[in-house]
Amino acid sequence: MTFDRTRREVLRVGAGLALGALASPFLPGRAHAQGAALRVTHFGGPYTVLKDLVGKPFEDAKLGRVSYEVETSVSAMTKLQAAQAIPQFDVLMLARAIGMRGAASGLFLEFKTGDVPRQKEVVANANMPGGFGITFVFDAVDVMARADLKQPIQSWLDLIRDDLKGKISLPAANLSLPLYVLEGITRALGSNEKDDKAIEEAFKMLRGFKQHVRNFFSDPVQANQLIERGDIAVAPQFGLRIANLVKSNADVVRMTPKEGAPAFPYDLCIPKNSPNVALAKRYIDFAISKPVQESLAQNLLATSVRSDVAVPESLRKFMIADPKQLFFPDEQYVSTKQRDWLERWQREIQS
């Protein structure tokens, strides 16, 4: 399979998804095409294909009409907060941390058992705590490396190996990435992010290595540029950024640690005052169906929320194909520690 799909190829995939295999539990025979369009956000860029891979087959199955708007998690939340009584969107695609803040502020509907029938088919521990969001796809924080690295990265503890002195870049404290690096190291120490002793040990190990770090990148794009030029050999990075770099540059590879990669979920949330709640739930259920998830995995190179999704062998080197390779940090707990940990990272590691 080639990666430079033409629009026509993508549309063929989308059209195929509208076949009988996608019959919805929500009375699919009822047409909504003449009603108001469901207003859904996505992040733009590679997510533009959602129009063809989710929206078009949803409409072809006569489940409803969909209108997409490009919004970041922050911009979508800002608009929702400014117009809570009459929200501009019916379904928001949000990074987990941002979505949880909105849920804590009472902005979203809580999903009840049966609201989204296919919810029971996704991997365990995937959805937003509290039931205010349904996970759509997973990104992750993984490790990218030069293909000629003599000793592969096999553990999160390998980030502080002697042979990487001067050859590694770590994230700066203005990003969320340091939290995930800490979580990975605690897993490598046989514990998790809720263990204060493991967190202290992780900080101690990183403090002892910080003088050997080539630089601290404040923008994920910078890490990709450094590794492409060969200025560094290893860096933690978001999985989708690794995937798109690896498929265009054979000198860079993905090296997922044996402890797994911390999941970075993107959730679909429904504002409390959406006038199209039933249609929004129908859309979310459709979006996590097996055929749609397979198409998304193959086109976005993101990890599916389903364990039964088939990923061609030719794509597996670019992405985390099996959600079992992910681990799920306690997001609620981490949110209470985020400020402290990032301040410590700035003060003890980065400075």
VENTA-V922821 format. One record per residue. N is the residue number from 1. PHI is phi in whole degrees, -180 to 180 (* if undefined). Layout:
N&PHI, N&PHI
This chain:
1&*, 2&-86, 3&-98, 4&-85, 5&-67, 6&-79, 7&-58, 8&-64, 9&-64, 10&-64, 11&-64, 12&-64, 13&-60, 14&-62, 15&-64, 16&-64, 17&-70, 18&-85, 19&-71, 20&-57, 21&-62, 22&-100, 23&-54, 24&-89, 25&-64, 26&-93, 27&46, 28&-62, 29&-71, 30&-81, 31&-89, 32&-121, 33&-61, 34&-88, 35&-86, 36&-66, 37&-75, 38&-71, 39&-100, 40&-125, 41&-100, 42&-148, 43&-86, 44&77, 45&57, 46&-63, 47&-78, 48&-59, 49&-67, 50&-59, 51&-59, 52&-90, 53&-92, 54&-123, 55&-62, 56&-66, 57&-64, 58&-62, 59&-70, 60&-61, 61&-81, 62&59, 63&-95, 64&150, 65&-103, 66&-129, 67&-123, 68&-100, 69&-129, 70&-82, 71&-147, 72&-75, 73&-58, 74&-68, 75&-67, 76&-63, 77&-67, 78&-61, 79&-68, 80&-66, 81&-63, 82&-78, 83&-143, 84&-66, 85&-72, 86&-132, 87&-64, 88&-77, 89&-129, 90&-100, 91&-137, 92&-108, 93&-93, 94&-135, 95&-65, 96&-53, 97&-61, 98&-69, 99&-61, 100&-67, 101&-66, 102&-64, 103&-64, 104&-64, 105&-88, 106&75, 107&-89, 108&-118, 109&-71, 110&-92, 111&-77, 112&-100, 113&-56, 114&94, 115&-62, 116&-127, 117&-53, 118&-77, 119&-56, 120&-71, 121&-94, 122&-84, 123&-65, 124&-63, 125&68, 126&-80, 127&-79, 128&-59, 129&-56, 130&92, 131&80, 132&-101, 133&-158, 134&-110, 135&-67, 136&-101, 137&-148, 138&-109, 139&-94, 140&-157, 141&-105, 142&-126, 143&-120, 144&-107, 145&-149, 146&-69, 147&-64, 148&-91, 149&-61, 150&-64, 151&-116, 152&-61, 153&-76, 154&-116, 155&-146, 156&-62, 157&-69, 158&-68, 159&-64, 160&-115, 161&-71, 162&-60, 163&-73, 164&-100, 165&-58, 166&78, 167&-119, 168&-120, 169&-116, 170&-118, 171&-73, 172&-83, 173&-73, 174&-77, 175&-101, 176&-84, 177&-56, 178&-56, 179&-61, 180&-75, 181&-63, 182&-61, 183&-63, 184&-64, 185&-66, 186&-64, 187&-66, 188&-67, 189&-85, 190&85, 191&-135, 192&-156, 193&-67, 194&-88, 195&-95, 196&-60, 197&-66, 198&-66, 199&-63, 200&-63, 201&-65, 202&-62, 203&-63, 204&-61, 205&-64, 206&-70, 207&-61, 208&-72, 209&-111, 210&-59, 211&-69, 212&-98, 213&-78, 214&-63, 215&-165, 216&-113, 217&-85, 218&-96, 219&-139, 220&-55, 221&-60, 222&-61, 223&-62, 224&-64, 225&-65, 226&-64, 227&-75, 228&-64, 229&-78, 230&84, 231&-72, 232&-131, 233&-111, 234&-148, 235&-161, 236&-68, 237&-162, 238&-64, 239&-59, 240&-66, 241&-69, 242&-64, 243&-57, 244&-71, 245&-77, 246&-62, 247&-72, 248&-109, 249&-143, 250&-69, 251&-82, 252&-119, 253&-134, 254&-96, 255&-132, 256&-74, 257&-61, 258&-63, 259&-75, 260&99, 261&-114, 262&-65, 263&-69, 264&-124, 265&-77, 266&-112, 267&-106, 268&-106, 269&-125, 270&-113, 271&-60, 272&-57, 273&-101, 274&-61, 275&-81, 276&-125, 277&-62, 278&-61, 279&-68, 280&-63, 281&-65, 282&-62, 283&-63, 284&-63, 285&-61, 286&-64, 287&-66, 288&-103, 289&-69, 290&-60, 291&-61, 292&-66, 293&-64, 294&-64, 295&-66, 296&-65, 297&-61, 298&-76, 299&-100, 300&-89, 301&62, 302&-99, 303&-75, 304&-71, 305&-83, 306&-114, 307&-86, 308&-99, 309&-83, 310&-87, 311&-119, 312&-56, 313&-57, 314&-67, 315&-100, 316&-66, 317&-73, 318&-91, 319&-142, 320&-89, 321&-80, 322&-107, 323&-62, 324&-68, 325&-81, 326&-98, 327&-124, 328&-115, 329&-63, 330&-77, 331&-63, 332&-65, 333&-66, 334&-61, 335&-62, 336&-79, 337&-106, 338&-55, 339&-60, 340&-63, 341&-65, 342&-70, 343&-65, 344&-66, 345&-60, 346&-63, 347&-78, 348&-96, 349&-107, 350&-78, 351&-75
